[in-house]
């Protein structure tokens, strides 16, 4: 049986970048499976334009859509107020930082502005989002102490670096955040360990999304199915790790 079933014990999951791609598939798989958590908080920049996400929310009453632009501080602070009303004293059990952008550039075309935009969205934003929701994650950690690590997990869902042997496995890795997000994840793991908060990074593979392209070998459904099983089976030994979507440790 897939370890994803452990999500059923999870009171709340917050997913950034939930209007398309892997974020949307995460919401769909969590809501439609036999292991749906109590609350699925799906955030995106423009909920009014997120038709597929809106349709999912109409079918599943445990989906709550909140506006969140991860690089806009005013939007971040407003989202915290809304999440606080949803989770209240139970806190936030699981945060999945998924929102990201794809800025393609090589040595000859990369600019400072492109680098700054990429680092802000893909590396700095997950750290800032985690900081503002820390108190709610901590609340859930204390409330459910002794249960599975999933019930007080903090996860970074991103493709920051790939050591896959397959040629062209990750064509979207140009001059961008690469190792930076891994280091942010590792640093947060050190800082959050005393609070009992599990922090790790997971590589979703090369997936057929707008960012991954049509030639990618993995469907969003398969990638998320694998990852939810990995996430559902996390234990203390996985703290600070970087895992492939199939659960293998990725050295970096």
C-alpha positions as CSV (number, residue, x, y, z in Angstrom):
1,X,0.0,0.0,0.0
2,X,1.3,3.5,-0.9
3,X,2.5,5.6,2.0
4,X,0.4,8.4,0.6
5,X,-2.4,7.0,2.7
6,X,-0.8,8.8,5.6
7,X,-2.0,12.1,4.3
8,X,-5.4,11.1,5.6
9,X,-4.0,11.8,9.1
10,X,-2.9,15.3,8.0
11,X,-5.1,18.2,9.1
12,X,-3.9,20.7,6.6
13,X,-1.6,21.0,3.6
14,X,-0.7,24.3,1.9
15,X,0.6,24.2,-1.7
16,X,2.0,27.3,-3.4
17,X,1.7,27.7,-7.2
18,X,-1.4,25.5,-7.4
19,X,-3.1,26.9,-10.5
20,X,-1.2,24.7,-13.0
21,X,1.4,22.0,-13.6
22,X,2.6,20.0,-10.6
23,X,0.9,22.3,-8.1
24,X,-2.5,21.7,-9.7
25,X,-1.9,18.0,-9.9
26,X,-0.9,17.9,-6.2
27,X,-4.3,19.5,-5.3
28,X,-6.2,17.1,-7.7
29,X,-4.4,13.9,-6.4
30,X,-4.8,14.9,-2.8
31,X,-8.4,15.8,-3.1
32,X,-9.4,12.9,-5.4
33,X,-7.5,10.1,-3.6
34,X,-8.7,7.9,-0.7
35,X,-6.2,9.8,1.5
36,X,-7.4,13.4,1.3
37,X,-6.2,15.6,4.2
38,X,-8.7,17.7,6.2
39,X,-7.9,21.0,4.4
40,X,-6.1,21.6,1.1
41,X,-5.0,25.2,1.0
42,X,-4.3,25.9,-2.7
43,X,-2.6,29.2,-3.4
44,X,-1.9,31.1,-6.7
45,X,-1.4,34.6,-8.0
46,X,-4.7,34.9,-9.8
47,X,-7.4,32.6,-8.6
48,X,-9.9,34.2,-10.9
49,X,-8.0,32.9,-13.9
50,X,-7.4,29.5,-12.4
51,X,-10.4,27.7,-14.0
52,X,-9.2,24.1,-13.4
53,X,-8.4,24.9,-9.8
54,X,-11.8,26.5,-9.3
55,X,-13.5,23.5,-10.8
56,X,-11.7,21.2,-8.4
57,X,-12.7,23.4,-5.5
58,X,-16.4,23.1,-6.5
59,X,-16.1,19.3,-6.5
60,X,-14.1,19.0,-3.2
61,X,-15.2,21.2,-0.3
62,X,-11.9,20.7,1.6
63,X,-10.1,22.7,-1.1
64,X,-9.6,26.4,-0.1
65,X,-8.2,28.7,-2.7
66,X,-6.2,31.7,-1.5
67,X,-4.4,34.5,-3.4
68,X,-0.7,34.4,-2.9
69,X,2.0,36.0,-5.1
70,X,5.2,34.6,-3.5
71,X,7.3,37.6,-4.5
72,X,4.9,40.2,-3.2
73,X,5.2,41.0,0.6
74,X,1.7,42.5,0.8
75,X,0.2,39.4,-0.8
76,X,2.1,37.2,1.5
77,X,0.9,38.9,4.6
78,X,-2.7,38.9,3.5
79,X,-2.5,35.2,2.7
80,X,-1.2,34.5,6.3
81,X,-4.3,36.2,7.7
82,X,-6.5,34.0,5.6
83,X,-4.6,30.8,6.4
84,X,-4.8,31.6,10.1
85,X,-8.6,31.8,9.9
86,X,-8.6,28.4,8.3
87,X,-6.3,26.4,10.4
88,X,-6.8,28.3,13.7
89,X,-5.2,26.7,16.8
90,X,-4.6,23.4,15.0
91,X,-1.8,25.0,12.9
92,X,-0.5,24.1,9.5
93,X,0.7,20.5,9.2
94,X,2.4,20.6,5.8
95,X,3.8,23.3,3.6
96,X,4.8,22.5,0.0
97,X,6.7,25.3,-1.6
98,X,6.0,24.5,-5.3
99,X,5.7,27.9,-7.0
100,X,8.4,28.6,-9.5
101,X,9.4,30.1,-12.8
102,X,11.5,29.0,-15.7
103,X,14.0,31.5,-17.0
104,X,16.0,30.0,-19.9
105,X,19.5,31.4,-20.3
106,X,23.0,30.2,-21.1
107,X,26.4,31.9,-20.5
108,X,25.9,34.2,-23.5
109,X,22.3,35.3,-22.9
110,X,22.0,35.4,-19.1
111,X,21.5,38.9,-17.6
112,X,21.7,40.2,-14.0
113,X,17.9,40.9,-14.1
114,X,17.2,37.3,-15.2
115,X,19.3,35.9,-12.4
116,X,17.7,38.1,-9.8
117,X,14.2,37.3,-10.9
118,X,15.0,33.6,-10.9
119,X,16.6,33.6,-7.5
120,X,13.8,35.7,-6.0
121,X,11.0,33.4,-7.1
122,X,12.7,30.0,-6.9
123,X,15.1,30.4,-4.0
124,X,14.3,33.4,-1.8
125,X,10.5,33.1,-1.9
126,X,10.4,29.6,-0.5
127,X,12.5,30.8,2.5
128,X,10.3,33.8,3.0
129,X,7.1,31.8,2.7
130,X,8.4,29.3,5.3
131,X,9.3,32.1,7.7
132,X,5.9,33.7,7.7
133,X,4.1,30.3,8.2
134,X,6.7,29.0,10.7
135,X,4.5,29.8,13.7
136,X,1.6,27.8,12.3
137,X,3.8,24.9,11.4
138,X,5.3,25.0,14.9
139,X,1.8,25.0,16.3
140,X,0.8,21.9,14.4
141,X,4.2,20.3,15.4
142,X,3.4,20.7,19.1
143,X,-0.2,19.8,18.7
144,X,0.5,16.5,17.0
145,X,3.8,15.6,18.6
146,X,4.4,11.9,18.6
147,X,2.6,11.2,15.3
148,X,4.1,10.6,11.9
149,X,6.5,13.2,10.7
150,X,4.1,13.9,7.9
151,X,1.7,15.5,10.3
152,X,4.2,18.3,11.0
153,X,6.2,18.3,7.8
154,X,7.7,21.1,5.8
155,X,8.6,20.2,2.3
156,X,10.3,21.9,-0.6
157,X,9.0,20.7,-3.9
158,X,11.3,21.9,-6.6
159,X,13.9,20.8,-9.2
160,X,16.9,22.7,-8.0
161,X,19.6,20.3,-9.3
162,X,19.6,17.0,-11.1
163,X,22.2,14.3,-11.1
164,X,20.2,11.9,-13.3
165,X,22.2,9.8,-15.7
166,X,19.6,10.1,-18.5
167,X,20.6,12.5,-21.2
168,X,18.6,15.7,-21.3
169,X,16.7,14.7,-18.1
170,X,16.3,18.2,-16.9
171,X,16.5,20.6,-19.8
172,X,15.2,23.5,-17.8
173,X,18.3,23.7,-15.6
174,X,20.2,26.6,-17.2
175,X,21.8,29.5,-15.3
176,X,19.3,29.6,-12.4
177,X,18.9,28.6,-8.8
178,X,20.5,25.2,-9.1
179,X,22.3,24.5,-5.8
180,X,21.0,27.6,-4.0
181,X,17.6,26.1,-3.1
182,X,19.3,22.9,-1.9
183,X,21.4,25.0,0.5
184,X,18.4,27.0,1.7
185,X,16.6,23.7,2.4
186,X,19.7,22.3,4.2
187,X,20.1,25.5,6.3
188,X,16.4,25.5,7.2
189,X,16.7,21.8,8.2
190,X,19.4,22.7,10.7
191,X,17.5,25.7,12.1
192,X,14.1,23.9,12.3
193,X,15.3,20.6,13.7
194,X,15.1,21.7,17.4
195,X,11.4,22.5,16.8
196,X,10.6,19.1,15.5
197,X,9.9,20.3,11.9
198,X,10.9,18.0,9.1
199,X,12.4,19.8,6.2
200,X,13.6,18.3,2.9
201,X,13.7,18.8,-0.8
202,X,12.3,16.5,-3.5
203,X,13.0,16.3,-7.2
204,X,9.8,15.6,-9.2
205,X,11.6,14.3,-12.3
206,X,11.3,15.6,-15.8
207,X,7.5,16.1,-16.2
208,X,5.2,16.9,-19.0
209,X,4.0,20.4,-17.9
210,X,4.2,23.9,-19.3
211,X,7.7,24.2,-17.8
212,X,8.8,20.6,-18.5
213,X,7.7,20.4,-22.2
214,X,5.9,17.8,-24.2
215,X,9.0,15.5,-24.6
216,X,9.3,14.8,-20.9
217,X,8.9,11.1,-20.0
218,X,6.8,11.5,-16.9
219,X,3.1,12.5,-16.7
220,X,2.1,14.9,-13.9
221,X,-0.1,12.1,-12.5
222,X,2.7,9.7,-12.2
223,X,5.2,12.2,-10.8
224,X,2.8,13.3,-8.1
225,X,1.8,9.7,-7.3
226,X,5.4,8.8,-6.7
227,X,6.1,11.9,-4.7
228,X,3.1,11.6,-2.4
229,X,4.1,8.1,-1.6
230,X,7.6,9.3,-0.8
231,X,6.4,12.2,1.3
232,X,3.9,10.0,3.1
233,X,6.7,7.7,4.2
234,X,9.1,10.3,5.4
235,X,10.8,9.7,8.8
236,X,13.3,11.5,10.9
237,X,16.2,10.0,8.9
238,X,15.0,12.0,5.8
239,X,15.4,15.4,7.6
240,X,17.6,17.7,5.5
241,X,17.8,15.3,2.6
242,X,17.3,15.7,-1.2
243,X,15.3,12.8,-2.6
244,X,14.3,11.8,-6.1
245,X,10.6,11.3,-6.8
246,X,11.1,7.6,-6.4
247,X,12.7,8.0,-3.0
248,X,16.4,7.6,-3.7
249,X,18.9,9.9,-2.1
250,X,20.4,12.4,-4.6
251,X,24.0,13.5,-3.8
252,X,24.9,17.1,-4.5
